[in-house]
């Protein structure tokens, strides 16, 4: 039986993840923390895997320079770099390598998540790790990590919540999301794409009040 989680609470945790153990709401729940090769993740009580990414579009675009110096090699955000994961699914190479660092850490620590939550780059890793572990996950402001479209094993467990004014959710251009994508239209938009979690929390509140978005995932 899969675990269910409150979407609003997941959004609060995704925002708090950027402060890590320094955030009061996470400090007492934190079991293990990863900060390696510019990859961050938190493993919480209840076997929740929390993966921060980037809280602004500008930070996300630095992904070309910042995150993917993994193993001394740079991985660029374009449509030419793909790699097959352990399942045989073709993923964007950069996103896959990011997820692999987290997977290797979990294996070393003998940890297995029951639920996965991520934002931005962390939402790309969430999609890949949902496929790996076969557990539910929510990705906020999720980019596209898959080369092909259509359902794959465990894709029904993955929810991507994307604002329709967030350009990151359309990248890379010829790739696709995994699982169910909820396209959220905010009542008001600030100038430019609303990528940070504070903007996502606002639109989640609006969508749930309107009855457009459920309270929990899986619902």
Secondary structure by P-SEA (a helix, b strand, c coil): cbbbbcaaaaaaaaaaccccccccccccccccccccccbbbbbcccbbbbbbccccaaaaaaccccccccccccccccccbbbbccccccccaaaaaaaaaaaaaaaaacccccbbbbccaaaaaaaaaaaacccccccccccccccccccccccccbbbbbbccccccccccccccccbbbbbbbccccccccccaaaaaaaaaaaaaaccccccccc
